[in-house]
């Protein structure tokens, strides 16, 4: 990461909370629990439907 940041270009890094990126969080957890080195998803997992729908509706999550 440091080598990429040191290149001659403009980089903007934005932090988002886990609640704000539930799909990425779910995929990361699935990857961490998988023994396969690479998993190719043709369709989104059924467990992700609720998160995708909330994202499409623009639901905002507030961390307490």
C-alpha positions as CSV (number, residue, x, y, z in Angstrom):
1,X,0.0,0.0,0.0
2,X,2.8,2.4,0.9
3,X,4.4,1.8,-2.5
4,X,1.2,2.6,-4.3
5,X,0.7,5.8,-2.2
6,X,4.2,6.9,-3.0
7,X,3.6,6.9,-6.8
8,X,3.2,10.2,-8.7
9,X,-0.5,10.4,-8.6
10,X,-3.3,11.8,-6.4
11,X,-4.8,9.3,-4.0
12,X,-7.8,9.8,-1.9
13,X,-8.6,7.3,0.8
14,X,-12.0,7.4,2.5
15,X,-12.8,5.4,5.6
16,X,-16.2,3.9,6.0
17,X,-17.7,2.1,8.9
18,X,-18.6,-1.5,8.7
19,X,-22.3,-0.6,8.9
20,X,-21.9,1.6,5.9
21,X,-20.5,-1.1,3.7
22,X,-22.3,-4.2,4.8
23,X,-21.9,-6.0,1.5
24,X,-18.1,-5.7,1.5
25,X,-18.0,-6.7,5.2
26,X,-20.1,-9.8,4.4
27,X,-17.9,-10.8,1.5
28,X,-14.7,-10.3,3.6
29,X,-16.1,-12.6,6.3
30,X,-17.1,-15.2,3.7
31,X,-13.6,-15.0,2.2
32,X,-11.9,-15.4,5.6
33,X,-14.0,-18.5,6.3
34,X,-13.3,-20.1,3.0
35,X,-10.5,-22.6,2.4
36,X,-10.4,-21.8,-1.4
37,X,-7.7,-19.3,-2.5
38,X,-10.2,-17.7,-5.0
39,X,-14.0,-17.6,-5.0
40,X,-15.9,-16.5,-8.1
41,X,-19.4,-15.4,-7.5
42,X,-21.8,-15.5,-10.5
43,X,-24.7,-14.3,-8.4
44,X,-24.8,-12.6,-5.1
45,X,-25.3,-14.8,-2.0
46,X,-28.9,-14.9,-0.8
47,X,-27.7,-13.6,2.6
48,X,-26.7,-10.4,0.9
49,X,-30.1,-9.6,-0.5
50,X,-31.2,-7.5,2.5
51,X,-27.9,-5.5,2.4
52,X,-28.2,-4.8,-1.3
53,X,-31.8,-3.8,-1.0
54,X,-31.0,-1.4,1.9
55,X,-28.2,0.1,-0.3
56,X,-30.5,0.5,-3.2
57,X,-33.1,2.3,-1.0
58,X,-30.3,4.6,0.4
59,X,-30.8,3.4,4.0
60,X,-28.3,5.2,6.2
61,X,-26.9,3.4,9.3
62,X,-25.8,5.5,12.3
63,X,-23.3,4.1,14.7
64,X,-24.2,4.5,18.3
